[in-house]
Amino acid sequence: MLQFLVDQMNDAQFDEKTIGGVQLAAEEALVNVISYAYADSEEKTGSIEIFCHTDDALLEITVQAFVKPFNPF
C-alpha cells in the first residue's frame, strides 16, 4: 500500500526527505486504522482505500476504512 504513495510522490518529483516523512506518517495512519478500526470486528477483516492527489507542491492523502465509526468512550 505504501509503495503506491511513494510511486505517486516520485512521479510528482518530491524530494527523498519529504517522501520518507510522508511514508512514515502514512504508515502510522494505516497502523492506527488497522489496530483500532478493526479491533472490535468479529471477522477482523474489512477494506481500506487510500487516495493520493498531487498538484504542484501539494500532496493530499486520504485513508478511508469501511467499518462502524470509532467511539472513544
C-alpha beads as a LAMMPS data file, in Angstrom:
LAMMPS data file: protein, C-alpha beads

73 atoms
72 bonds

1 atom types
1 bond types

-500.0 500.0 xlo xhi
-500.0 500.0 ylo yhi
-500.0 500.0 zlo zhi

Masses

1 110.0

Atoms # bond

1 1 1 0.000 0.000 0.000
2 1 1 2.747 2.428 0.864
3 1 1 4.615 1.779 -2.376
4 1 1 1.664 3.340 -4.214
5 1 1 2.210 6.593 -2.282
6 1 1 5.962 6.510 -2.840
7 1 1 5.438 5.988 -6.576
8 1 1 2.995 8.910 -6.732
9 1 1 5.412 11.200 -4.903
10 1 1 8.335 10.112 -7.100
11 1 1 6.246 10.842 -10.200
12 1 1 5.475 14.313 -8.774
13 1 1 9.221 14.818 -8.121
14 1 1 9.067 15.186 -4.333
15 1 1 12.480 15.016 -2.658
16 1 1 13.593 11.898 -0.765
17 1 1 13.355 13.533 2.683
18 1 1 9.738 14.537 2.072
19 1 1 8.894 11.098 0.691
20 1 1 10.397 9.439 3.775
21 1 1 8.455 11.668 6.162
22 1 1 5.168 11.173 4.339
23 1 1 5.769 7.431 4.147
24 1 1 6.287 7.305 7.920
25 1 1 3.118 9.337 8.589
26 1 1 1.079 7.219 6.175
27 1 1 2.343 4.018 7.784
28 1 1 1.292 5.316 11.208
29 1 1 -2.164 6.208 9.863
30 1 1 -2.585 2.730 8.382
31 1 1 -1.417 1.025 11.577
32 1 1 -3.934 3.084 13.562
33 1 1 -6.772 2.193 11.193
34 1 1 -5.901 -1.498 11.269
35 1 1 -5.341 -1.554 15.040
36 1 1 -8.402 0.408 16.089
37 1 1 -10.996 0.352 13.317
38 1 1 -10.986 -3.413 13.112
39 1 1 -10.265 -4.180 16.778
40 1 1 -13.922 -4.856 17.614
41 1 1 -14.762 -6.547 14.332
42 1 1 -15.582 -10.219 14.805
43 1 1 -14.130 -11.203 11.439
44 1 1 -11.074 -8.928 11.763
45 1 1 -11.490 -8.191 8.049
46 1 1 -12.523 -5.196 6.013
47 1 1 -11.313 -2.894 3.315
48 1 1 -9.205 0.228 3.336
49 1 1 -8.927 2.677 0.466
50 1 1 -6.033 5.063 0.031
51 1 1 -6.389 8.078 -2.225
52 1 1 -3.457 10.237 -3.237
53 1 1 -3.636 13.514 -5.137
54 1 1 -0.681 15.671 -6.113
55 1 1 -0.857 19.174 -7.516
56 1 1 2.415 21.066 -7.897
57 1 1 3.970 21.011 -4.395
58 1 1 0.741 19.884 -2.694
59 1 1 0.106 16.310 -1.613
60 1 1 -3.239 15.118 -0.278
61 1 1 -3.664 11.614 1.134
62 1 1 -6.973 10.182 2.311
63 1 1 -7.230 6.882 4.191
64 1 1 -10.758 5.508 4.396
65 1 1 -11.833 2.408 6.308
66 1 1 -15.243 0.850 5.862
67 1 1 -16.175 -0.043 9.432
68 1 1 -18.504 1.299 12.073
69 1 1 -17.369 4.688 13.445
70 1 1 -14.817 4.787 16.242
71 1 1 -16.287 5.524 19.672
72 1 1 -13.569 6.696 22.086
73 1 1 -15.868 6.361 25.119

Bonds

1 1 1 2
2 1 2 3
3 1 3 4
4 1 4 5
5 1 5 6
6 1 6 7
7 1 7 8
8 1 8 9
9 1 9 10
10 1 10 11
11 1 11 12
12 1 12 13
13 1 13 14
14 1 14 15
15 1 15 16
16 1 16 17
17 1 17 18
18 1 18 19
19 1 19 20
20 1 20 21
21 1 21 22
22 1 22 23
23 1 23 24
24 1 24 25
25 1 25 26
26 1 26 27
27 1 27 28
28 1 28 29
29 1 29 30
30 1 30 31
31 1 31 32
32 1 32 33
33 1 33 34
34 1 34 35
35 1 35 36
36 1 36 37
37 1 37 38
38 1 38 39
39 1 39 40
40 1 40 41
41 1 41 42
42 1 42 43
43 1 43 44
44 1 44 45
45 1 45 46
46 1 46 47
47 1 47 48
48 1 48 49
49 1 49 50
50 1 50 51
51 1 51 52
52 1 52 53
53 1 53 54
54 1 54 55
55 1 55 56
56 1 56 57
57 1 57 58
58 1 58 59
59 1 59 60
60 1 60 61
61 1 61 62
62 1 62 63
63 1 63 64
64 1 64 65
65 1 65 66
66 1 66 67
67 1 67 68
68 1 68 69
69 1 69 70
70 1 70 71
71 1 71 72
72 1 72 73
